Amino acid sequence: MRHCINCCIQLLPDEAHTQQVSCRGGPHHSRQECPMCKGENKIVFRVDGKQMNLLAVLEVRAEGNESWSGFLRFKKGKRCSLVFGLIIMTLVMASYILSGVHQELLISSPFHYGALPSNPSLMDGENPSDTKEHHHQPSVNNISYVKDYPSIKLIINSIAARIEFTTRQLPDVEDLKKQELHMFSVIPHKFLPNSKSPCWYEEFTGRNTTDPYLTNSYVLYSKRFRATFDALRRAFWGHLSHAHGKHFRLRCLPRFYIIGQPKCGTTDLYDRLRLHPEVKFSAIKEPHWWTRKRFGIVRLRDGLRDRYPVEDYLDLFDLAAHQIHQGLQASSAKEQSKMNRIIIGEASASTMWDNNAWTFFYDNSTDGEPPFLTQDFIHAFQPDAKLIVMLRDPVERLYSDYLYFASSNKSADDFHEKVTEALQLFETCVLGYSLRACVYNNTLNNAMPVRLQVGLYAVYLLDWLTVFNKEQFLILRLEDHASNVKYTMHRVFQFLDLGPLSEKQEALMTKSPASNTRRPEDRNLGPMWPVTQRLLRDFYGPFNARLAQVLADEAFLWKKT
């Protein structure tokens, strides 16, 4: 009986990949011969034309239901060819792995190793004392990356030479209105004076059988929010105000925003803060309305959907509005005082930095810089808003971000390669455009394999400080929060003018486990390579220095983390 031996590791460009190589001699296969072997038992190597990918196929099949004994019946020539092929493949792979010379072979190792022994990065919301050391074998790739450091350092130096923190030109309010006519028609200029949160009454024209959330986009596009809105429906009619044959509902906006940054402990801060009886958050932890949903963005790569109107966003605060309304309508001064102390918050971690949608909706850009930013619109309605920012060492933030969002093949090697690629892309941008134009460049942000730009805290904060006063910000560090939760929460209470907690309430808030910590499978990958960390520290250094200068606090240099 004839056997099918197909040993092909082809060194060919991408065009050859589309050709189908079939097995010769088998009754269940087509008679087409391997176009690269040309009828001979040749061993051919293929390296994908796409850099850093390996395509290797080694297939040895016996037709029918024969046992391994069939291998012994091969002719001597065929057995020698197979053994020779295996030896060649083994030598190539062994040479590659031992040398770690990626650039010469233009392929990346399919093997991923752990990191050099060192302290792992601080996990989101994790107390440093709880951090466990991971022991990993050093990778040969790390040695190769160390050799690449001088060339990548030149790229970082090129970026640093072009860093210029310029003051942005603020848009006129009339220009903002032209961009968001409907929003300005719904939200009033003045709010109720006896409510800590910005609230107002608007007429509700529906009947008692009307579903007020029938067209809410958050309900339509996400099943997980439907139970929340079912509860709001049941309570809706009982929380309307009735006067002169008309019905009125209380509408509210947040008094404060936790605006960033991702993977900096905002979820943990949110979970603890919502335990305070005076704090009421939106029905959804991160609505992302100001930055994404009002433009119809769920995931930018999926394209644009219908824009979420401002009414859908306001619906998210109805539960808090119901309680505030109850206080406003209460007959006793005690009940009024209790309900009127309620303060509404919102915690979308994209608010501070994500302005990717501007290229789709706003014209009249100046040298690639967005004419309008999220804070312009928030300030137009809420010039007295309070803003909380939680930051962490941007180097560790990026690695945590990578581990959280990467879907497969996560490793210190892969992270290093993605970082170097992102640095090269960022340098290409700053060679032709301003720093601000690059930071808010949607095309660049989508092209970078890691979100390098999110850690440029100084750029975002300076742009927010052009419209809001410094006193309206509370800037926290995750490292401080992780080491002393009680102190951080007291700072937040004072900033928001919240009442004191009982001893039991405070213990529940401060002693509960950290939220949204690193997953065990990600924790086992260990820290990033020391050379990757060094490159990122060099890159973020000038931005951290500017941030520390603005905040007059050297802790934001993150020299010791």
N, C-alpha and C positions, 0 to 999 in steps of 0.2 A: 504494500500500500504506500502511496506517495504521501510525503509529509510537507507541511507548509512551514518554511523558515523565513521569517521576515525581520531582518536586523537593519533598521534605518535610523541613523541620527544624522540628519541632513543639515549641511551648512549652506543654506540658501536664503535668498531674500523673501520678503513677504509674498511676492507674486506666486511663488511656487507652493505656498501653503494651501492654496485652493485646489490643487491637483489631488485626486484621490489615489493613494497607493494601495493596490490590492495584493492579496496573497497569491502567489503563483502555484499552480498545480493542484489546487483543491477543487473538488467537485461542487462545493457549495459557494464558490466565489466566481466572480467574473474572470474572463480570460485576459483582462487588461494587465499588462506587465507594469512593474514599477518604472515610471518614466525616468527615474534617476539611476536605476540599476542597469537598465538596458540589457536585461536578460542574464546578467552575471550576478554572482553572489558577492557584490561589493558592499563594503561598510562605509556608509556615507554619513557625514555629520551635518546637522542643521542647527545654526544659531539664529534665533528669531531676529528679523530685521529690526524689530522694535527693541530698543536698548534695554538691557537688564532683565530679559525674560529668557527662559530656557525651555526649549521643546525637545524632549528626548523620548523616543519610542523604541522600546526593545520588546519584541513580541515573538514568543516561541510557542507555537500551538501544534498539537497533534490532532489530526482530524479523527472523527469517530469517537469511540469510547475506549481508545487504547490506553493502556497503563503506561507508567514511566518506563517500563521495560522496552517500549518502542524506541526510546532514545538510544538504547544499546544496539538497535538494528540499523542505525544510520550508517551510511557508508563512511569510511574513514575520512574522506575529503570533506564531507559535510560536517562531521563532528569537529574536525579541525577548524573549519571556518567559523562555527559557532563559538568554540572556545576562544579562538583568536579575537572574535568580536567582543566577547565579554572581557577579555584581558585589556583590549584597547580602551573600552568604555571605562573600566575600573581605573586604569592609569590616568585617563583624562580627568575624571572626577576627583581622584585623589590628589593629582597635581594642582588642580584648581582650588580645592578646599585648603590644602596645606599652604599654598602661596597666597591666597586671598587677593590675587591680582584681578579685581573686577574690571578695571578699565580696559585691560588688554584683551580679555575674552568677551567683553561687552555682555556679560550675563551675571545675574545675581544668584547667590547661593540659595538653594532650596532648603538649606538647613539653617535653623535659627537657634542661637545660643543665648544663654542668660547674660547678665551683666557682670562687670567686675565687682568684687565685694566692696560695698560702701553702703552708707545709710540711704534707704529708699526715700523717694520724695514724699513730702507730707501729703497725706490724703485729704480730700475735701472734707472739712469739718472734723478731721481726726486730731486727737490730742497727741502731741509729739511723744509723750511718755508711753503711749500705747503702740508706737511704731515698732514693728518687729524687723530685725535685720534679715535680709535674704542672702543666701550664699549661692552664687552662680559661678560656673566656670567661665573664664575669660574667653572671648571669641577672637578668632584670628582676624575677623573683619575689623575689630576695634583697632588692631595694630595698623591695618591699612588706612583706616580713617584718620589716625593720628598723623600719618604721612601726608594726608590731604589737607591738614589744618592750615598750613601757610597759604594755600591757594584760596580757600574759603575765607580766610582772614582778610585777604585783599578785597574780596567782595564786600565784607562788612565795613572795612575802612572806606571803601567807595561810597557806601550808603551813609556812613557817619559824616563824611565830608559834605554831604548834601542836605543834612538835617537843618531845617530852618523853621522855627515856630513863629509863624506869622499870624496876625490878628485877622479874623475873617470879617467880611463886610456883612452887616446885619440887614436882613430884608425889611421892607416897609410892611406895616400891618395890612395895608390895603392890598399889597401883593399876596400876602398870606390868604386873605379872604377870597381873592380870585382863584386861588388854588383849591380851596375847600369851602365853597359857597354853602353847601348843605350843612356842614359842621357848624359854621358860624350862625346859621339860621336856627339851629337846635339848642346850642349852649348859650345861655344868657351872659350878659356882661356883669351882672350882680347876682349874689347868692343870699340865702337867708342869713340874717345877722346872728341868730341865736343857735346856730349849728357850727360845730368845730370843722366839719367837713363841708365842702362847697356843694350845697344842695339847693333845689328850687322845685316848685310845683308846676306841672304842666297838665293840660286837660287831656283826659282819656275819653275818646269818643266811642269806644266799643261798648257792647252790652255785657251783661253778666255771664253770657254764654260764650263770649269771645275769648279765644286763646291768644293772650298777649305775646306769646313766644312762638307762634306758629311759623313765622318766617325768619326766626333768629338763625343766623348762619352758623353759630357755634353749635346749635342743636342739630341742624341739618347735616353738618359735615363731620360730626363726631358723636358716636353712640355713647361714649363714656360720660358725656355731660347730660344725657337725657334724664337720668334719675334726679339730678340736681334741679333741673327745670320743672320736673313733675312736682316737686315739693313747692317750688315758687308759684306754680299755677294754682295749687290748692289754697295758698295763703294770699293770693293776689287781691281778690275782690274785698277781702276783709281789711285791707290796708289802704283803701282809697279814701280820699276826703270828698265829702259831698256838700255842695253849696250851690244854691240858686238853680237846682235841677241839673247841675253838671257834676261830673266826676273828675277828680284830680289825683294824679299819682305823684309821689315824691321821686325826683331824680337826683342822683348824686354822682360826683366825680371823686377820685381819691384825694385825700388830704396830703398823703405822702406816697412816694414811689421808691421802691428798691430797684435801682436802675442797672445794676451790674455788679460784677462781671460774671460770665459763665465759668463754672468750675472754680469759683472763689468762695463757696460757702453760703451763697444766697438762699439755697433751699433750707439749710439748717437754721439760718437766721429767721426765715419765714415761719418755719415750723414752731420755733420757740416763741416768736413774737405773737403769733395768733392765739397763744394760750392766755394772753392778757385779756381780761374781760372787756376792756375799753377799745380793743382793736378788732376791726372787722375787715377781712380781705375780700377781694372779688371771689365770685363763685368758682373761678378757675384760677389756679395759682399763677400761671403765666399766659395771659390773654394775647400778648404780642400784638396788640391792636395798633398802637402808635407806629410801630416799625414795619409791620407786615400785613396784618389782616385788613387794615383800611385800604390797602392797595390790592387786595385779593391774592395775597401770597400766603400759602401754607408751607410749601417747600419751593424755593425759587427754581430748582431744577425741573419741577413739574409744571412750570408755566404759571400764568395768571388765571385766577378764578374771578367770580363776581366779587366786587369790593364789599367788605362788611361795613354797613352804615354805622354811624355813631350810636344810633339807638340800640344796636346789638351789643355794643360795648357797655352802654349804660345799664342794660338789663343785668349784667353781671354783678351789679352793686345793689340789686333790688332787695336782697335779704337784709343788708345793712340799712338800706333806706326804710324798710318796714319798721325796724327798731327805732330809727331816728324819728320817723313819723309818729310812732307810739309815744315817744317822749314829748314831741311837740304838741300832741293832743291831750297829754295827761293833765288831770285836774290838780294833782298834788305837786307842790314845788319839789319835793324829794324825788318823785318819779321823773319829773322834767330834768332835774339836774343830772340824774343817773344816765338817762338816755342821751342827753345833749353832750355828754362827755365822750360819746362814741366817735372814734376816728377811723376813717376808711383808708386802707392801703392797697397797693398793687405791686406785684413783684416780678415783672417780666425782665429777665436778665439781659434782654436784647436792647432795652431802651437806650442805654448809654452809647452804644457803638454802632448798631445796625441801621445803616441808611442806604442799603443796597438798592432799594426800589426807586431812588430818585431819578435814575437814568431813564426809566420807563415813563415817568409822568411829568418831570419838570424840564422846561426848556431853559433858555438864556443862561447856560452855564458859563462861568468865567474860568477859562484855562483848565477845564476839566474838573473844577470844584463844584460841589452841589450848591445851588442857590438857596435851598431851604433845608434845614435839618429838623429832626424830631423835636428838639427843645424849643425851636421857634414857635411851634404850634402849641405846645404845652404852656409855654410862658404867656402866649396871647390870651389864654383863658384863665390860667392860674399863676399869676406873677408871684404869689406868696407860697407856692408849693414847697414842701420839704422833700429833700432828696437824700437817700442813703445809698452809699457805694461800699461794697465789700471787695477788696482787692487781695491778691496774693502775689508772691514772687512770680513774675511772668514766665520765667523759665519752667518752673514746676507747673504752673497753670497750663502751659502748652502741652506738656507731657500728659497731664491728667485729661486734658481735652482730647488728645489723640487716643488714649486708651478707652475713653468713654464712647467716642463716635466712630472709631475705626471698626469695620465689620469683620475683617479677617486678616490673617498673616501678621498679626501684631507682634512686634519684637523691637528690641533696642536698635537692631540693624535697620529695620524698616523705618523706624522713626528718624534715625540719623539721615537716611537718604531723602526722606520727605522734607526734613528741615533744610538740607542743603539746596534742594530744588526750589523751595519757597524763597530762600534768601536770594538765589539767582534771579527769580522772577521779580522780586521786590526791587532789586538793584536795577533791573531793566526799566522798571517804571520810573524810579526816581532820577534816572539819567535824562529823562525827557519831560517830567512833570513835577509839580510841587509835592511836598510831603503830604499835604492834606488831600490833594487830588488822588494820590496813590492809596491812601488809607481808606478813602471812600469809593475806590474804583471797583465796581461790581465785577467787571471782567477779571481783574486781577484776583479779587477775593475768591472767586469761584475756581480760578485756575490753580491757586496755591493748594498743595495737598494737605497742609496743616494751616490752622487759622492763626498765622503769625501776627496778623494785624490786631487781633483782639487784645493782645498784651501791651499795645502802645497807649497806655493809660493817659499819659500826659497830653497827647493830641486830643483825645476826646474830652478830658476834663477842661482843658483850656477853651475848647469850643463851647462847652456848657457854661463856663464862667463869663462868656461874653453876653449872656442873657440873664443868668441868675447870679445873685450875690453869693460870696463865699460862705456867709453865715447860714445860708439855706442848705448847706451840705454837711453831712456827717460821713467822713471817710474812715473806714475801718480796714484793718488787716486781718486776713484769715489766721495768720500765725498767732496774733494776739488773742483772737476769739477762741482758737483751739486750746490755748494754754490757760485762759481765764474767762470762761463763758459768763460767769456772774458779773465780772467787771464790764464786759462788752454790753451785756443786756442792760445794765444800769445806765450806761452812756446813751443807749437807744431810748430808754424810758425818759431820761432827762431831755433829750433832743426833741422828743415828740410830746413832751409835757403830759406824760401819763401819770396816773395816780399810783400810790404804793401798792404792793402785793402783800398778801398774808404770807406767813412763813411757809405754809404748806404749798401755796401757789408758786412761790419763788423756788422752792425745792423741786417741784415738778418741772418747772421751766428750765432750770439750770443743770439738773442732774440726769435728764433724759439722754439716751444715746444720740450720738451725732447722726444727722440725716444725710442720705445720698453719698455715703462713703464709697471708696473704691471697691469694686467687685473682687471677690477672692481670686478669680481666674486672672484678672489684670494685676492683682497684687503679686501673684506668683511670677510674673514676668520680670520683676525687679525694677531697678532704676534705669534711667537712660545712661548711655555711655558717658564717661567723664569728658571725653573730647566734644561730644554733642553739647553737654552742659556748658563747657567752656565757650564754645561758639555762640550759644544763645546768650550767655552773660555778656559777651562782647557786643552782641547786637543790641540787647535791651539796655545796656549800661547808660548811654546818653539820654534815653527816654526816662529811665529811673531817676537820673540826676536832675532832670528838669522837673519831674514830679515832686521830688523831695524839696526842691527849691520853692516850688509853688506852695506846698503845704508846710514849709518850714519844719520838716521832720525828716531826719536822716534815716529813720527806720524804713522809709520807702525806697532806700537804696538797695535793700535786701542783700546786704553784705554778709549777714549771718542769718541763715534760715534753717 
